[in-house]
Amino acid sequence: MSNATPTLASSLESLRRTGVIAVPAGVGLIRVAGDDAAAFLHTQLTNAVEDLSPDTARLAGYCSPKGRLQASFLMWRDADGIVLQISADIQPAIQKRLSMFVLRAKAKLSDLSATHGVLGVAGPAAAGALAVAGLPAPQGPLQAASAEGVTVIRLADADGAPRWQIVAPADRIAALQQTLSGNLDAAAPAFWDWLDVMSGVPRISTPTQEQFVPQMINFELIGGVNFRKGCYPGQEVVARSQYRGTLKRRMWRLHGEDEVPAAAAEIFRPEDPEQPCGMIVNAAPSPEGGWDALAELKIDAAAGALRLGAADGPAVATRALPYEVPLPNAAEAAG
């Protein structure tokens, strides 16, 4: 709709008034094809894959044998296999590592990013814009629908706004973007990054690989872990974290006023300069000033004063996530 270069603040206005369209940055896509694709992935990931239906998307993680996340995925089925959406910076290494374990399974991994693109739409007018473009707008959480080789996935809401992701062949992306832009304002990739943060869904990238057991970043709370499925790398550690002892760390949303921190930047308490109490997972500039981030924190530190980078660094404050996070009592958290 608007041809002016969007600012983050103007994109927030558009989001709340009508809607926005963005090209998400740093997105990689892996296709796993073959008769055994689902069975193979079922043995590797934290979520069930064998019963994944074409009308559903799921979050999933890929752990080290020590139960630490090496990657996080959004996954769904298309006509040619199962698609894993991953942070682009870790895609080549994770694709290579998964391929090493295929062995005799009839499954082949390929880089779908080379042939497909991703668009994001959000806001009250987004569903109507999808309809004008001849695309479905699934309404349930993580529901998916396909039309003529294009997949549309309902993502978690952000800032109270509904969101969808469109995955289409690269030669169709430009036309779809033009059609959708007739009813939605363009937004920068950084604005979509902010919406991802506001949704409370973390994404593992190179700096945060093998830093977190899934529960430390609330991954089981948002549907990324199935505790009833069979074994996968790190499964015993993940299960033990769930059923034995008390979880000492969780993920919060943080807000700060200085320069946007990088992933894996450490969080400190002023009274403890030697020992960090948390780590940034994802961060993005806020359209209302400063920045917002998802950060893993010691539970007993989250309610106190926090600093970025050092005990005397810039102050940061915890903010609510869009879902409830169960917390132990103070004595358990500090134990």
Residue pairs with C-beta under 8 A, 6 or more apart in sequence:
1 18
1 181
1 182
1 183
1 184
1 185
2 10
2 14
2 185
2 186
4 10
6 14
6 20
6 185
6 186
6 187
6 188
6 191
7 287
8 188
8 190
8 191
8 194
8 285
8 286
8 287
9 287
9 288
10 185
11 20
11 185
11 187
11 188
11 191
11 287
12 159
12 191
12 287
12 288
14 20
14 123
14 184
14 185
14 187
15 122
15 123
15 159
15 161
15 187
15 195
16 123
16 159
16 161
17 123
17 124
18 123
18 124
18 125
18 183
18 184
18 185
19 121
19 122
19 123
19 124
19 125
19 126
19 129
19 161
19 183
19 184
19 185
20 121
20 122
20 123
20 126
20 184
20 185
20 186
20 187
20 191
21 119
21 120
21 121
21 129
21 177
21 180
21 181
21 184
21 185
21 186
21 187
22 119
22 120
22 121
22 122
22 186
22 187
22 188
22 189
22 191
22 192
23 117
23 118
23 119
23 120
23 177
23 189
23 192
24 118
24 119
24 120
24 165
24 189
24 192
24 193
24 196
25 189
25 190
25 192
25 193
26 87
26 88
26 89
26 205
27 85
27 87
27 88
27 113
27 118
28 85
28 86
28 87
28 88
28 89
28 90
28 91
28 111
28 113
29 83
29 84
29 85
29 86
29 91
29 111
29 112
29 113
29 116
29 118
29 167
30 83
30 84
30 86
30 91
30 94
30 95
30 98
30 109
30 110
30 111
30 112
31 78
31 80
31 81
31 82
31 83
31 84
31 109
31 110
31 111
31 112
32 40
32 41
32 81
32 82
32 83
32 84
32 98
32 107
32 108
32 109
33 80
33 81
33 82
33 107
33 108
33 110
34 40
34 81
34 105
34 106
34 107
34 108
35 106
35 107
36 105
36 106
36 107
37 81
37 82
37 106
37 107
38 49
38 50
38 52
38 82
39 49
39 50
39 105
40 101
40 102
40 105
40 107
41 49
41 75
41 82
41 84
41 107
42 48
42 49
42 50
42 229
42 230
42 232
43 230
43 231
43 232
44 62
44 98
44 101
44 232
44 233
45 60
45 61
45 62
45 73
45 75
45 232
46 60
46 61
46 62
46 63
46 214
46 219
46 224
46 225
46 226
46 232
46 235
46 238
47 58
47 59
47 60
47 61
47 75
47 223
47 224
47 225
47 226
47 229
48 58
48 226
48 228
48 229
49 58
49 60
49 75
49 82
52 58
52 75
52 76
52 77
52 82
53 77
54 76
54 77
54 78
54 144
54 146
55 138
55 143
55 144
55 145
56 76
56 142
56 143
56 144
57 74
57 75
57 76
57 142
57 143
57 144
57 153
58 74
58 75
58 76
58 142
58 223
58 224
59 72
59 73
59 74
59 75
59 142
59 201
59 219
59 222
59 223
59 224
60 72
60 73
60 75
60 84
60 224
61 69
61 71
61 72
61 73
61 204
61 214
61 219
61 224
61 225
62 69
62 70
62 71
62 72
62 73
62 94
62 98
62 233
63 69
63 70
63 214
63 232
63 233
63 234
63 235
63 237
63 238
64 70
64 210
64 233
64 234
65 233
65 234
66 210
66 234
66 237
67 213
67 214
67 234
67 235
67 236
67 237
67 238
67 241
68 209
68 210
68 211
68 212
68 213
68 234
69 204
69 208
69 209
69 210
69 211
69 212
69 213
69 214
69 217
69 219
70 90
70 94
70 97
70 204
70 209
70 210
71 86
71 87
71 90
71 94
71 204
71 209
72 86
72 87
72 202
72 203
72 204
72 219
72 224
73 84
73 85
73 86
74 84
74 85
74 153
75 82
75 83
75 84
75 85
76 82
76 83
76 144
76 151
76 153
77 83
77 144
78 146
78 151
78 167
79 146
79 149
83 112
83 151
83 167
85 118
86 94
87 203
87 204
87 205
87 206
88 113
89 205
89 206
90 204
90 205
90 206
90 209
91 111
91 113
95 109
95 111
98 109
99 109
102 108
102 109
115 169
115 170
116 167
116 168
116 169
116 170
117 167
117 168
117 169
117 170
117 173
118 165
118 166
118 167
119 165
119 166
119 168
119 173
119 176
119 177
119 180
120 155
120 163
120 164
120 165
120 166
120 192
120 195
121 129
121 130
121 163
121 164
121 166
121 180
121 184
122 158
122 161
122 162
122 163
122 164
122 195
123 161
123 162
123 184
124 161
124 162
125 183
125 184
126 137
126 161
126 162
126 163
126 164
126 184
127 137
127 139
127 162
127 164
128 183
129 180
129 182
129 183
129 184
130 136
130 137
130 152
130 164
130 166
130 180
131 137
132 179
132 180
132 182
132 183
133 176
133 179
133 180
134 147
135 147
135 150
135 152
135 166
135 176
136 145
136 146
136 147
136 152
137 145
137 152
137 154
137 164
138 144
138 145
138 152
138 153
138 154
138 164
139 154
140 154
141 154
141 156
142 153
142 154
142 155
142 156
142 223
143 153
143 154
144 151
144 152
144 153
144 154
145 151
145 152
146 152
149 168
149 169
149 172
150 166
150 167
150 168
150 169
150 172
150 176
151 166
151 167
151 168
152 164
152 165
152 166
152 167
153 164
153 165
153 167
154 162
154 163
154 164
155 163
155 164
155 165
155 199
155 201
156 163
156 199
156 200
156 201
156 222
156 322
157 163
157 199
157 322
158 195
158 196
158 198
158 199
158 322
159 195
159 198
161 195
163 195
163 199
166 176
168 176
190 284
190 285
191 287
193 282
193 284
194 284
194 285
194 286
194 287
194 292
196 203
196 282
196 284
197 253
197 282
197 283
197 284
197 292
197 293
197 294
198 253
198 292
198 322
199 322
200 218
200 222
200 251
200 253
200 294
200 321
200 322
200 323
201 222
202 217
202 218
202 219
202 251
202 281
202 282
202 294
203 281
203 282
204 212
204 281
205 263
205 282
206 263
207 262
207 263
207 264
208 263
208 264
208 279
208 281
211 264
211 279
211 296
212 281
212 296
213 237
213 238
213 241
214 220
214 224
214 225
214 238
214 241
215 225
215 238
215 241
215 242
215 247
215 250
216 247
216 249
216 250
216 251
216 296
217 251
217 281
217 294
217 296
218 250
218 251
218 321
218 323
218 325
219 225
220 227
220 242
221 323
221 324
221 325
221 326
222 323
225 238
227 239
227 242
241 247
246 328
246 332
246 333
246 335
247 299
247 328
248 298
248 299
248 300
248 333
249 278
249 296
249 297
249 298
249 299
250 296
250 297
250 299
250 302
250 325
250 327
251 281
251 294
251 295
251 296
251 297
251 321
251 325
252 294
252 295
252 297
252 302
252 318
252 319
252 321
252 325
253 292
253 293
253 294
253 295
253 318
253 319
253 320
253 321
254 267
254 280
254 292
254 293
254 294
254 295
254 306
254 316
254 317
254 318
254 319
255 286
255 290
255 291
255 292
255 293
255 316
255 317
255 319
256 290
256 291
256 293
256 308
256 314
256 315
256 316
256 317
257 289
257 290
257 291
257 314
258 290
258 291
258 308
258 314
259 291
260 283
260 284
260 285
260 291
261 280
261 283
261 291
261 293
261 308
261 309
262 280
262 283
263 280
263 281
263 282
263 283
264 279
264 280
265 279
265 280
265 283
265 308
265 309
266 276
266 278
266 279
266 280
266 309
267 276
267 277
267 278
267 279
267 280
267 295
267 297
267 301
267 306
267 307
267 308
267 316
268 275
268 276
268 277
268 306
268 307
268 308
268 309
268 310
268 311
268 313
269 277
269 301
269 304
269 305
269 306
269 307
269 311
270 305
270 307
270 311
270 312
271 311
272 311
273 310
273 311
273 312
277 297
277 298
277 301
277 306
278 295
278 296
278 297
278 298
278 301
278 306
279 295
279 296
280 293
280 294
280 295
281 293
281 294
281 295
281 296
282 293
282 294
283 291
283 292
283 293
283 294
284 291
284 292
284 293
285 291
286 292
292 319
297 306
297 318
298 333
299 327
299 328
299 333
300 330
300 333
300 334
302 318
303 318
305 315
306 315
306 316
306 317
306 318
307 313
307 314
307 315
307 316
308 314
308 315
308 316
327 333
